[in-house]
Amino acid sequence: MGIVEPQQAPPRRPRPPLIWPWLLLLLLLVLAGLGAWWFLARDDNGNGSTSGPIVVPNVIGLPVAQALARVGRRGLVGRVETKSSGDVPPGAVFAEDPDAGSNVARRSVVTLSVASGRSGSATAVAVPNVVGQLAPAATARLRAKGFSVRVARAASDQAQGTVIAQRPRGGTVAPKGSPITIRVSRGTATVPSVVGKPLGVAVARLKAEGLEALILRVPSNQRKGTVVAQSPQAGARSTGGGLRVRVYVSVGKSAGAEPPPPLAPSTPAGNSKPATVTVPDVTGQAQENAQRRLNSTGLKAGVVFVPSEDSEGNVGSQFPSSGTRKRGTRIQLNVSLGPNPGQQVTIPAVLGSDPAAAKSKLRSAGFEVLTLPQGVSDRSQIRTVVDEQPARGRRAPSGSTVVVYVGRAA
């Protein structure tokens, strides 16, 4: 019987590599790319840009769902706080933080105060319009509605003590107990003549007009203590409550004192203007008045609001502070935010705009507007805004004044 040898099994074929994990990874990468594209497209703020500041939309008065949708379309995140409604329909937005028109970073949180319809200690009520009223009556009316009142003095052609602006504006809704800032007119003053008067009499007369005396001692042939010159000259009209009048007082015949102010350079023949001008001292004056004065002198103004304990809206310092400068030189004015700064708003750009459109845009952002002329050599700039101060993009108190300079033939 023969021996049967065992048969060997054929060798196994190697297993093919798995493909589905790679396909799954590729699918995940595609989905991730689509998700990133969707997120960026969603965050586009509707203008094709994915960077830069976002303007907070105005959603006050809208139903909460509509307000949230509008905030979301701007690339911002809405957060709702329900509060007692007062006179506001339940479910409507009566306040937002940051305020409408503010420039914020993308994905910033905007807090929406939504009326609940329930009464309580934080009831929101309509802010009465007190513009045009005298300050005591306006203050009493606001306090009767449950608001606290802050008073800021401002330059104005209106009667002294009249409310010329308020924030928040009349007709808006705010919680009881919140502060309302009213800007009260300082009125205007005519600079009296004090030349030839004793120093004490001159200072008293200026003070009676709401003006401040800046005393400078000068050598003179006149009796010691007598006013020998003043600047501005008698009869000048200016806002009261802060304007400094330079009073040059005789110290007799002596050396080392500051000389009296030189006479203004005479204008050459024809309509040409002197190439250089003397920089006036506008510290202590209201912003609007300071800009008017620099403009009438032939100088430009650059305005920046800075922290200060001085009254809100007053010029705390300037650079250069004195001397002779080329006509058209820009003088830096540092304007006080006041001891209790309120909300600040970013100034929109209006350069190149029609003056009426510029005023409308600035007022919609919460600012008062003053228009001043500025000579231009380019005829295409005539009757258009060629400068704005404070400048676009800077922040200034809501309700403060932005001066727009409109081109005219030089």
C-alpha positions as a printed NumPy array, in Angstrom:
array([[  0.   ,   0.   ,   0.   ],
       [  1.563,   3.239,  -1.071],
       [  1.947,   6.338,   1.166],
       [ -0.314,   9.322,   0.207],
       [  1.393,  12.635,   0.638],
       [ -0.831,  15.546,   1.903],
       [ -1.719,  18.172,  -0.678],
       [ -0.635,  21.774,   0.063],
       [ -3.298,  24.488,  -0.11 ],
       [ -2.732,  27.118,  -2.802],
       [ -1.241,  30.421,  -1.44 ],
       [ -3.769,  33.178,  -0.522],
       [ -3.993,  36.29 ,  -2.651],
       [ -3.204,  39.528,  -0.748],
       [ -6.3  ,  41.577,   0.285],
       [ -6.839,  44.717,  -1.775],
       [ -6.386,  48.061,   0.127],
       [ -9.506,  49.597,   1.611],
       [-10.756,  52.59 ,  -0.4  ],
       [-13.829,  53.692,   1.544],
       [-11.893,  55.412,   4.398],
       [-10.186,  57.657,   1.849],
       [-13.49 ,  58.371,   0.158],
       [-15.002,  59.268,   3.531],
       [-12.093,  61.598,   4.336],
       [-12.466,  63.293,   0.952],
       [-16.186,  63.736,   1.555],
       [-15.547,  65.301,   4.963],
       [-13.052,  67.733,   3.456],
       [-15.551,  68.766,   0.783],
       [-18.259,  69.266,   3.398],
       [-15.885,  71.331,   5.548],
       [-15.045,  73.545,   2.577],
       [-18.715,  74.034,   1.756],
       [-19.418,  74.878,   5.396],
       [-16.649,  77.479,   5.483],
       [-17.898,  79.007,   2.238],
       [-21.456,  79.162,   3.617],
       [-20.281,  80.776,   6.856],
       [-18.279,  83.437,   5.054],
       [-21.071,  84.102,   2.595],
       [-23.534,  84.36 ,   5.486],
       [-21.223,  86.773,   7.305],
       [-20.829,  88.994,   4.289],
       [-23.003,  91.838,   5.622],
       [-24.602,  92.115,   2.21 ],
       [-21.871,  94.193,   0.62 ],
       [-19.3  ,  91.662,  -0.556],
       [-16.883,  92.439,   2.264],
       [-15.838,  90.118,   5.059],
       [-13.805,  92.597,   7.057],
       [-14.099,  96.074,   8.485],
       [-16.481,  97.686,  10.968],
       [-20.22 ,  97.019,  10.932],
       [-22.83 ,  99.754,  11.377],
       [-25.418,  98.83 ,  13.988],
       [-28.878,  99.035,  12.33 ],
       [-31.789, 100.959,  13.833],
       [-34.326,  98.391,  15.067],
       [-36.159, 100.457,  17.7  ],
       [-39.915,  99.976,  17.355],
       [-39.626,  96.695,  15.41 ],
       [-41.031,  93.366,  16.642],
       [-38.297,  91.336,  18.288],
       [-38.208,  88.64 ,  15.583],
       [-37.811,  91.203,  12.81 ],
       [-35.184,  93.096,  14.832],
       [-33.126,  89.942,  15.431],
       [-33.266,  89.081,  11.739],
       [-32.064,  92.54 ,  10.738],
       [-29.214,  92.444,  13.264],
       [-28.23 ,  88.964,  12.066],
       [-28.111,  90.057,   8.439],
       [-25.493,  92.637,   9.41 ],
       [-23.243,  89.908,  10.767],
       [-24.005,  90.785,  14.389],
       [-25.358,  88.713,  17.271],
       [-28.64 ,  89.812,  18.836],
       [-29.288,  89.299,  22.545],
       [-32.736,  89.973,  24.005],
       [-33.475,  91.477,  27.417],
       [-37.138,  91.648,  28.376],
       [-38.092,  94.668,  30.443],
       [-41.264,  96.41 ,  31.571],
       [-42.882,  98.06 ,  28.595],
       [-44.436, 101.305,  29.803],
       [-45.964, 102.901,  26.682],
       [-44.31 , 100.419,  24.297],
       [-46.325,  97.543,  22.775],
       [-45.279,  94.143,  24.19 ],
       [-42.72 ,  92.385,  22.006],
       [-41.357,  95.605,  20.475],
       [-37.756,  96.812,  20.79 ],
       [-37.481, 100.099,  22.702],
       [-33.682, 100.347,  23.159],
       [-30.492,  98.848,  21.739],
       [-26.896,  98.779,  22.944],
       [-24.667,  99.84 ,  21.15 ],
       [-26.893, 102.557,  19.677],
       [-27.932, 102.579,  16.043],
       [-25.226, 104.051,  13.823],
       [-22.341, 102.849,  16.008],
       [-19.395, 101.124,  14.302],
       [-18.615,  97.747,  15.883],
       [-16.599,  94.652,  15.046],
       [-18.213,  91.763,  13.172],
       [-19.964,  89.209,  15.412],
       [-20.357,  91.821,  18.169],
       [-23.316,  91.411,  20.523],
       [-26.184,  93.898,  20.196],
       [-28.454,  93.883,  23.253],
       [-32.114,  94.511,  22.417],
       [-34.432,  95.715,  25.182],
       [-37.859,  94.262,  24.414],
       [-41.082,  95.431,  26.054],
       [-42.752,  92.806,  28.236],
       [-45.931,  94.78 ,  28.866],
       [-45.578,  94.457,  32.627],
       [-45.343,  97.475,  34.881],
       [-42.478,  97.841,  37.335],
       [-39.776, 100.068,  38.673],
       [-37.929, 100.101,  35.345],
       [-40.923, 101.312,  33.298],
       [-39.929, 102.808,  29.968],
       [-41.688, 106.03 ,  28.974],
       [-41.605, 108.469,  26.101],
       [-39.023, 111.256,  26.474],
       [-40.711, 114.679,  26.213],
       [-39.365, 117.173,  23.697],
       [-37.97 , 120.138,  25.663],
       [-35.989, 121.854,  22.894],
       [-36.874, 125.54 ,  22.82 ],
       [-37.909, 125.665,  26.47 ],
       [-36.036, 127.479,  29.209],
       [-33.722, 125.222,  31.201],
       [-35.637, 125.342,  34.537],
       [-38.959, 124.433,  32.885],
       [-37.317, 121.713,  30.784],
       [-35.601, 120.227,  33.835],
       [-38.85 , 120.198,  35.816],
       [-40.73 , 118.51 ,  32.971],
       [-38.121, 115.781,  32.535],
       [-37.932, 115.096,  36.251],
       [-41.72 , 114.875,  36.428],
       [-41.479, 111.996,  33.937],
       [-38.976, 110.227,  36.193],
       [-35.728, 111.08 ,  34.389],
       [-32.53 , 112.542,  35.807],
       [-31.138, 115.608,  34.022],
       [-27.623, 116.563,  32.945],
       [-26.955, 120.112,  31.743],
       [-24.25 , 121.043,  29.223],
       [-23.662, 124.641,  28.118],
       [-23.213, 125.35 ,  24.424],
       [-22.663, 128.293,  22.097],
       [-25.815, 129.454,  20.347],
       [-27.497, 132.454,  18.778],
       [-30.634, 131.579,  20.744],
       [-31.53 , 133.335,  23.99 ],
       [-29.385, 132.488,  26.984],
       [-30.856, 129.652,  29.054],
       [-32.82 , 128.107,  26.157],
       [-32.535, 124.357,  25.511],
       [-31.079, 123.974,  22.005],
       [-30.649, 120.167,  21.928],
       [-31.299, 117.084,  24.008],
       [-30.297, 113.425,  24.047],
       [-32.101, 111.12 ,  23.784],
       [-34.309, 113.105,  21.478],
       [-37.923, 113.886,  22.237],
       [-40.34 , 111.127,  21.253],
       [-37.898, 108.267,  21.858],
       [-38.455, 105.8  ,  24.692],
       [-36.142, 105.407,  27.694],
       [-36.373, 103.727,  31.107],
       [-37.417, 105.849,  34.067],
       [-34.432, 107.027,  36.064],
       [-32.133, 107.175,  33.031],
       [-30.263, 110.456,  32.367],
       [-31.373, 112.995,  29.776],
       [-28.71 , 115.505,  28.683],
       [-29.903, 118.968,  27.659],
       [-27.633, 121.493,  25.923],
       [-28.433, 124.991,  27.115],
       [-27.549, 128.16 ,  25.209],
       [-24.97 , 130.489,  26.693],
       [-26.424, 133.223,  24.505],
       [-24.297, 135.88 ,  22.838],
       [-22.381, 138.858,  24.14 ],
       [-21.105, 142.099,  22.668],
       [-17.523, 142.779,  23.713],
       [-17.572, 146.141,  25.551],
       [-14.918, 148.822,  25.243],
       [-12.589, 148.816,  28.252],
       [ -9.678, 150.793,  26.781],
       [ -8.749, 153.727,  29.007],
       [-10.464, 152.271,  32.07 ],
       [ -8.776, 151.126,  35.295],
       [ -8.099, 147.403,  35.382],
       [-10.656, 146.671,  38.126],
       [-13.432, 148.476,  36.275],
       [-12.519, 146.717,  32.994],
       [-12.562, 143.242,  34.561],
       [-15.917, 143.925,  36.265],
       [-17.48 , 145.137,  33.018],
       [-16.283, 142.099,  31.069],
       [-17.509, 139.768,  33.794],
       [-20.948, 141.396,  33.681],
       [-21.125, 140.378,  29.992],
       [-20.138, 136.808,  30.81 ],
       [-16.627, 137.293,  29.436],
       [-13.255, 136.415,  30.954],
       [-10.334, 138.845,  31.123],
       [ -6.853, 137.619,  30.194],
       [ -4.583, 140.273,  31.695],
       [ -1.267, 141.112,  30.021],
       [  1.146, 143.767,  31.396],
       [  2.769, 146.125,  28.877],
       [  4.999, 149.224,  29.012],
       [  3.128, 152.415,  28.161],
       [  3.157, 156.193,  28.594],
       [ -0.281, 155.949,  30.174],
       [ -0.911, 155.731,  33.903],
       [ -0.017, 152.43 ,  35.554],
       [ -3.035, 150.112,  35.849],
       [ -4.873, 151.623,  32.871],
       [ -6.079, 149.416,  29.991],
       [ -4.257, 150.532,  26.844],
       [ -5.508, 147.906,  24.355],
       [ -7.882, 144.96 ,  24.072],
       [ -8.51 , 142.016,  21.747],
       [-11.137, 141.352,  20.369],
       [-12.054, 144.947,  19.743],
       [-15.169, 146.534,  21.213],
       [-18.379, 145.668,  19.413],
       [-17.373, 142.136,  18.427],
       [-20.196, 139.645,  18.838],
       [-19.335, 136.362,  20.425],
       [-20.832, 133.603,  22.523],
       [-20.851, 134.463,  26.188],
       [-19.708, 132.4  ,  29.112],
       [-16.173, 131.471,  28.241],
       [-14.692, 133.893,  25.695],
       [-11.377, 135.363,  26.816],
       [-10.723, 139.029,  26.084],
       [ -7.059, 140.013,  26.143],
       [ -6.684, 143.124,  28.28 ],
       [ -3.351, 144.961,  27.95 ],
       [ -2.632, 146.933,  31.137],
       [ -0.005, 149.652,  31.468],
       [  2.9  , 149.124,  33.875],
       [  4.31 , 152.554,  33.051],
       [  7.603, 153.152,  31.282],
       [  9.539, 149.946,  31.905],
       [ 11.261, 147.217,  29.976],
       [ 10.679, 143.497,  29.853],
       [  6.889, 143.51 ,  29.597],
       [  4.943, 142.079,  26.704],
       [  4.383, 144.695,  23.999],
       [  0.846, 145.682,  23.049],
       [ -0.784, 143.737,  20.227],
       [  0.397, 144.817,  16.781],
       [ -2.121, 146.273,  14.39 ],
       [ -3.505, 143.821,  11.876],
       [ -1.472, 143.887,   8.646],
       [ -3.069, 146.04 ,   6.024],
       [ -4.558, 144.272,   3.055],
       [ -2.576, 144.834,  -0.154],
       [ -4.138, 146.693,  -3.027],
       [ -6.882, 144.764,  -4.766],
       [ -8.723, 141.829,  -3.223],
       [ -5.664, 139.781,  -2.231],
       [ -5.349, 138.652,   1.384],
       [ -2.216, 138.608,   3.562],
       [ -0.256, 135.374,   3.286],
       [  0.114, 135.049,   7.06 ],
       [ -2.308, 135.55 ,   9.938],
       [ -2.072, 135.746,  13.72 ],
       [ -3.338, 132.661,  15.555],
       [ -6.086, 133.696,  18.007],
       [ -6.363, 132.158,  21.466],
       [ -9.647, 130.195,  21.51 ],
       [ -9.084, 128.156,  24.678],
       [-12.048, 128.263,  27.016],
       [-14.461, 128.953,  24.187],
       [-17.207, 126.647,  22.986],
       [-16.162, 124.399,  20.114],
       [-18.509, 125.997,  17.586],
       [-17.414, 129.526,  18.443],
       [-13.739, 128.571,  18.298],
       [-14.186, 127.099,  14.83 ],
       [-16.066, 130.192,  13.66 ],
       [-13.275, 132.432,  14.896],
       [-10.491, 130.399,  13.301],
       [-12.437, 130.275,  10.048],
       [-12.952, 134.056,  10.   ],
       [ -9.212, 134.507,  10.66 ],
       [ -8.301, 132.365,   7.641],
       [ -7.236, 129.278,   9.57 ],
       [ -8.576, 125.727,   9.603],
       [ -9.563, 123.707,  12.659],
       [ -8.872, 120.116,  13.622],
       [-11.179, 118.959,  16.431],
       [-10.627, 116.053,  18.817],
       [-12.725, 115.307,  21.914],
       [-10.584, 114.425,  24.948],
       [-11.279, 113.483,  28.601],
       [-11.322, 116.608,  30.762],
       [-12.957, 118.104,  33.843],
       [-13.738, 121.27 ,  31.862],
       [-17.303, 121.929,  30.712],
       [-18.428, 119.663,  27.897],
       [-17.814, 121.186,  24.467],
       [-15.25 , 123.778,  25.572],
       [-11.773, 124.03 ,  24.047],
       [ -9.292, 122.982,  26.721],
       [ -6.123, 123.537,  24.698],
       [ -4.942, 124.31 ,  21.184],
       [ -1.778, 123.884,  19.098],
       [ -0.217, 126.109,  18.042],
       [ -1.464, 128.412,  20.782],
       [ -0.174, 131.692,  19.323],
       [  2.16 , 133.248,  16.814],
       [  1.937, 133.937,  13.103],
       [  1.075, 131.145,  10.717],
       [  0.484, 130.732,   7.02 ],
       [ -3.122, 131.299,   5.976],
       [ -4.947, 127.97 ,   5.82 ],
       [ -2.872, 126.349,   8.606],
       [ -4.866, 123.807,  10.632],
       [ -5.053, 124.551,  14.373],
       [ -5.575, 121.504,  16.611],
       [ -8.401, 122.   ,  19.13 ],
       [ -8.728, 119.603,  22.074],
       [-12.366, 119.773,  23.168],
       [-13.559, 118.547,  26.566],
       [-15.841, 115.53 ,  26.967],
       [-16.903, 117.001,  30.315],
       [-16.725, 115.589,  33.844],
       [-19.545, 113.096,  33.143],
       [-19.069, 111.944,  29.53 ],
       [-22.154, 110.589,  27.813],
       [-22.444, 108.28 ,  24.857],
       [-20.089, 108.887,  21.925],
       [-20.989, 108.26 ,  18.276],
       [-18.78 , 107.719,  15.238],
       [-18.949, 110.621,  12.787],
       [-20.045, 109.573,   9.277],
       [-18.204, 110.699,   6.143],
       [-19.787, 113.578,   4.205],
       [-16.823, 114.914,   2.196],
       [-17.821, 115.721,  -1.375],
       [-21.513, 115.7  ,  -0.493],
       [-24.137, 118.33 ,  -1.171],
       [-24.502, 120.452,   2.008],
       [-28.178, 119.508,   2.438],
       [-27.407, 115.809,   2.133],
       [-24.483, 116.166,   4.548],
       [-26.709, 117.872,   7.131],
       [-29.341, 115.151,   6.825],
       [-26.778, 112.369,   7.227],
       [-25.123, 113.946,  10.257],
       [-28.415, 114.741,  11.95 ],
       [-29.601, 111.169,  11.389],
       [-26.458, 110.036,  13.226],
       [-27.418, 112.238,  16.2  ],
       [-25.321, 115.384,  15.633],
       [-26.062, 119.084,  15.379],
       [-24.625, 120.745,  12.256],
       [-22.958, 124.13 ,  11.668],
       [-22.027, 125.217,   8.121],
       [-19.041, 127.506,   7.439],
       [-17.579, 128.679,   4.102],
       [-14.09 , 127.76 ,   2.941],
       [-12.342, 129.237,  -0.08 ],
       [-11.308, 126.746,  -2.791],
       [ -9.391, 127.124,  -6.04 ],
       [-10.935, 124.027,  -7.65 ],
       [-14.266, 125.16 ,  -9.097],
       [-15.643, 121.606,  -8.925],
       [-15.563, 121.896,  -5.114],
       [-17.769, 124.987,  -4.993],
       [-21.012, 124.334,  -3.064],
       [-19.794, 120.915,  -1.874],
       [-18.465, 119.799,   1.515],
       [-14.661, 120.112,   1.438],
       [-13.979, 119.439,   5.153],
       [-15.75 , 118.252,   8.303],
       [-14.597, 118.67 ,  11.904],
       [-14.44 , 116.571,  13.941],
       [-13.306, 114.42 ,  11.033],
       [-15.07 , 111.337,   9.722],
       [-14.398, 108.193,  11.71 ],
       [-13.692, 110.088,  14.947],
       [-16.023, 109.733,  17.919],
       [-17.877, 112.666,  19.467],
       [-20.662, 113.033,  22.026],
       [-24.146, 112.409,  20.697],
       [-25.827, 115.777,  20.24 ],
       [-22.559, 117.68 ,  19.806],
       [-21.871, 119.848,  16.758],
       [-20.078, 118.771,  13.589],
       [-18.921, 121.712,  11.472],
       [-19.054, 121.177,   7.718],
       [-17.037, 123.49 ,   5.486],
       [-18.636, 124.269,   2.129],
       [-16.461, 125.341,  -0.779],
       [-16.79 , 128.801,  -2.254],
       [-14.708, 130.676,  -4.816],
       [-11.45 , 131.815,  -3.21 ]])
